[in-house]
Amino acid sequence: MGKVFGLLGHPVGHSMSPNIHNDAFAQIGMKATYHAFDVQPEFVKEAVSGIRALQIVGCNVTVPHKIAVMDYLDEIDEEARIIGAVNTIVNQNGKLIGYNTDGRGFVQSLFEELKEEIKEKRFLLIGAGGAARGVATALMLHGIGHLSVTNRTIEKVEPIVHLAKSLNTSSLALDRAQAEKALKEYDVIINTTSVGMSPNIEEIPIDLSQLKQEAVVSDLIYNPLETKLLQVAKNQGAKTINGIGMFVNQAALSFEHWTGLTPDRYRMRKIVLEQLGGTTC
């Protein structure tokens, strides 16, 4: 029947991962199928055991299981360990290894859009959850000079600031008012929260009144393709980046971990955009 790959999450009915990965397998001529498995939180351990029992070659992991699965894997990649979450599992002859491709996927998308070095830029991260930690870790491992983090609950920022110290990156924890007042100091602003995601498309995670015109505003959300945050930023003259690039790149990196082969990112992007009703240019 060919090799089997999958996605562990809850819920997973909305996922575009089966479409892009099954197409990628077909493109390289691999007899394989990718399925979305809806796993209730209380059955994460059994689901991971099922990967071994059913000889599933690899899996993606999405919310809310990215942290929970770590307890049942045989080995955790160093970057995933630092982030504290896994989004990719590789079954290496029964040995389950966890990786995290989210942050690297974001950094790749940033390079693709900006086409310039980012180390000297000052970053402001909105949010302090798993996505924020993945993005922050990848940026700091790349060697950026400064990262400030703002979150509705300021205490949740401290682990990222602590991580920054261990990676020799200048970092600040800011409450929302402080971040909004200092917005002109930042070159790149990144929203990692779900604020503005469909169906709550009129919400915005931060006031952009003090945004400088040459800033870059990135939103990890890709549904809608242009969030209210990006609309406001664009109207103020800033460059904007939605979450499509990160989603495609993290998927492609997972595919590379499983197969050792590089998928066609343009095709992946085209499939996602068509499913969302956007354009492929």
N, C-alpha and C positions, 0 to 999 in steps of 0.2 A: 504493500500500500504506500510505500515511500516514507520519508522522514516526516515527523510531526513536530510542529512548533506551536507555541501558544502565548496567550496573554492571561495573567492572573489579576483579577480586580473585582470591584463591586461598586457600582454596576459597570457593565462593559458593553451594553447594547449599542451605545453611541459610538464606539471606538472605530476609527478608520484604519487601525493597524492591520486587520486581516486583509483589507483591500490592497494596501501598498506592499505588504510582504508577499502575499500570494502572487501578485503581479511580478515582483522582483524574482521570486523563485522560477516563475515561468520564463522570464527573460534570460536567466542563466542556464536554463535547461535542467534544473534540479527537480526531481520528483519529490515534492514536499508540499505539505499543507499547513496552514496557520489558522488556529482556532481561538476564539475569545472564550475563556472559561470564567463564568460568574461564580466567584468563591466567597461565601459568607465569611466574615472575620474569624468566627470560631472554628473554621475548617482549614485554616492556612497550613497548619502542620501536615494534615492529611493530603492537601493539595501538593505540597512539596514532595511528600513521599510518593505521590502519584507520578511525579516527573520521573523518578527512578524506576518505579514499577512498570510504567508504560513505555519507558525508554524514550521519553520526549527529549529531543535534541537540545532545545533551548526555549526559554520563555522571556517575555517581557513581564514586568510587574508594575502595576499602576495603583492609584489610591484605592483603598486605604492600606495596602499591604507592603509598601516599600521598606518599612522598618521591621515589621513582624517577621517577614521571611528570613531575615538575617540570622535568626536563632536556629534555623534548621538547615543552613547551608554548610558545606564542608570547608569552604575557603572564601574569604572576602578580599577583593582587590583593595590595594592601599587607598586609592582615591575614594572608593565607595565607603571604606572604613572611616575616613576623615569626614566625609559628608554625613555618614550615619544613615544611609539609605541605599537600597539596591533597586535598579529598574531593569536589569538584564541578568538572566541566569544561563550559564553554559553547562550542559551535561557532558562532562569529559569522561566517558567510559564509566559512568556511575558516580563520579565525583562532581558535586554541584558547586560551581564557582560563581560568586556574585560580583557584578560590576555596576557602575553608574555612568551612563552616557549623557545624562541630562545637561550637566554643566558644560562639558566639552561640546555638546551640540549647540548650546547657546553661543559659546565663544566663537565657534566656526561660523555661525550665522552672522555674528557681529563683524567678523573679518570680511565676509562676503558682501555685506552691505556698505561698510565704511571704506574698505580697501586701503587701510592704513593701520599703522601700529597703534596699540591702545595703552601701552604701559604708562605713558605720561598723563593719561586722562584721569580726571577725578570722577568717581562713580557714586551715585546715590541709589541704594536698593530699597524698594518699598516692599515690606513683608519680611517675615522671619521664619517661615515654615520650611518644609522639605525642599520645595523648589528654590527658595531663596538660598538655602544652605548649599545646594548643588551649584547654583550659578556663582555664589560667592567663592566657593572652594576653587572652582575652575579658573575664575578671574585671578585669584590670589596665587594659585600655582603657576599661572602664566606670568606673574610678576608685576601686576599693576601697583601703582604707588599709593593710592588711597581709596578706601571704600567706607562710606558712611551708610548706616542702615537705620531706617525708620519703620516703626510698626505701631499699630494701635495699642498693643500691650508692650511697653518698653522693656520689661523684664525678659521677654522672649528674644530680644536682640543680643543679650549678653553672650550666649554660646558662640555666635558668629564673631563678635568682638574678641572673645577669648581665642578663637581659632586664628583670627588675624594676627594676634600677638605671636602665636606659635609659628606663624609663617612669615613673620617680619614685615607685615603690611600695616601701614598707618590706618587706623579705623576709629570711627565715632558712632555712638548710639544716640540717636536723636528722636525726640518726640515729634509728632506731626507738625506742631506749630514751629518748632525750631527748624525742621527740614524745609518748610514752606518759606520761612524768612530767609534761609541761606541758599535758596535754589539757584541763584546766579553763580554760585561757586562751583557748580557741577557741570561737567561736560556730557555725561551720560546718565540718564535717569531710567531705571528699570523697574517696572511693576511686575512683581511675582505673585501678587494676590489674585483672588478670583473676582475682585471688584470690577464691574463692567462687563462681566461675562453674560452671555445670553442665558436667561431672558431679561436680566437686570441691566439693560444696555445703556441706561441714562446715568448710571452711577460712575463716579470718578474717585480714585483713591487719594488724590492730592491736588491742592489748588496750585495751578501753574502760573499764577499771576507774575511771579518773579523769575520765570524761566528766561534764560538768555537765548537770543535768536539762533545762535550757532550750535545750540545743544542738540543732542540726540535723545529721543524718547523711545524706549522699547517696551512693549507689552508682551508678556508670554502668552496671553490669550490670543486664540486665533478664531474664535467664534463669539462675536462677529469679527470679520477680517479687520475692520477698523473700529476700535473701541472709542468711547467718548474721550478718553484720555488722549488717544492718538489724534482724534479730530481737533481737539482744542490745541494740542501741540503744533499740529500742521498749520492751523490758522494763525499761530504766533510765529511762523517761519522756521520752526524746528524740523529736523529730519526725523522721520518716524519709521519704526520697524515693528511689524506684528510678529505673532508667535509661530507662523508657518515654518520659517527657516529652522528654528530650534527643534520643532516637532519632527521635521524631515531628517535633520542631521542626527538627532539622537536615535531615530529608527535605523538610519543607515549604519551608524556605528554599532548598534546591536547586531545588525545583519552581518557585519564584518567579524564580530566576535564569534558568531555561530558558524560562519562558512569560510572565513578567510578571504572572501571576495568582496569587491566594492560594487554596490548596486548603483543604478542610474538615479541619482538624486533628482534630476529634472523630471523624470517620469513620476517619481514619488510625489513631488510637489504638484505636478499636473493633476494627479488623481485626487489629492487632498483639495486642491482649489476647485476642481469640478464638482466634488461632493458638497463643498460649501457654497457653490454657486458663484465663485469668483472667476477671475480671468487667469490665463496661464502665462501672461507676459510678465 
